[in-house]
């Protein structure tokens, strides 16, 4: 089967809010492997704008967010790349009650290969508050590290 004949299934939007230090990602599933390339294009452009040593991502998932194993593996590589440039935590909001347990399995597989803290939420506000706390702690630790370097 020729993979180039498949179109990306799923939608993605991304916006980094510098004042909050959060990359907001909105997804509509289901996804296929070709979607992961689309995802990396859209989200990658937003990541390039980030000029902060640490930041978080908040993923709002609409629709049934399931994908084949190939897409999961691609997602793991995307997470590894993001953590290498400062991603410190991800909050995932699953807006669909149908298939929530299956969706958590998919997302857990994506993040399982990393040490990145992630958590599921039912509401964006709760997710943003959790991320803000993580970012505050991380930024405080960064300031302490910078002071130690100055003293040396």
BELCOR-V180304 format. One record per pair of residues at least 12 apart in sequence whose C-alpha atoms are under 7 Angstrom apart, sorted by the first residue. I is the first residue (numbers start at 1). J is the second residue. If there is no record, write none. Layout:
# BELCOR-V180304
i=I j=J
i=I j=J
This chain:
# BELCOR-V180304
i=7 j=34
i=8 j=32
i=8 j=34
i=8 j=35
i=9 j=30
i=9 j=31
i=9 j=32
i=9 j=35
i=10 j=28
i=10 j=29
i=10 j=30
i=10 j=31
i=10 j=35
i=11 j=27
i=11 j=28
i=11 j=29
i=12 j=26
i=12 j=27
i=12 j=28
i=12 j=39
i=13 j=25
i=13 j=26
i=13 j=27
i=13 j=42
i=14 j=26
i=14 j=42
i=14 j=43
i=14 j=46
i=15 j=46
i=16 j=46
i=21 j=55
i=21 j=56
i=22 j=55
i=22 j=56
i=22 j=57
i=22 j=58
i=23 j=56
i=23 j=57
i=23 j=58
i=24 j=57
i=24 j=58
i=24 j=59
i=25 j=58
i=25 j=59
i=25 j=60
i=26 j=59
i=26 j=60
i=26 j=61
i=27 j=60
i=27 j=61
i=27 j=62
i=28 j=61
i=28 j=62
i=28 j=63
i=29 j=62
i=29 j=63
i=29 j=64
i=29 j=65
i=29 j=66
i=30 j=63
i=30 j=64
i=30 j=65
i=30 j=66
i=30 j=67
i=31 j=65
i=31 j=66
i=31 j=67
i=32 j=67
i=32 j=68
i=32 j=71
i=33 j=70
i=33 j=71
i=36 j=71
i=36 j=74
i=36 j=75
i=53 j=86
i=54 j=86
i=54 j=87
i=54 j=88
i=55 j=86
i=55 j=87
i=55 j=88
i=55 j=135
i=56 j=87
i=56 j=88
i=56 j=89
i=56 j=90
i=56 j=131
i=56 j=135
i=57 j=89
i=57 j=90
i=57 j=91
i=58 j=90
i=58 j=91
i=58 j=92
i=58 j=128
i=59 j=91
i=59 j=92
i=59 j=93
i=60 j=92
i=60 j=93
i=60 j=94
i=61 j=93
i=61 j=94
i=61 j=95
i=62 j=94
i=62 j=95
i=62 j=96
i=63 j=96
i=64 j=99
i=65 j=103
i=66 j=103
i=66 j=106
i=72 j=109
i=72 j=110
i=75 j=110
i=76 j=110
i=76 j=111
i=76 j=113
i=80 j=114
i=88 j=116
i=89 j=116
i=89 j=117
i=89 j=118
i=89 j=131
i=90 j=117
i=90 j=118
i=90 j=119
i=91 j=118
i=91 j=119
i=91 j=120
i=91 j=127
i=91 j=131
i=92 j=119
i=92 j=120
i=92 j=121
i=93 j=120
i=93 j=121
i=93 j=122
i=93 j=123
i=93 j=124
i=93 j=127
i=94 j=121
i=94 j=122
i=95 j=122
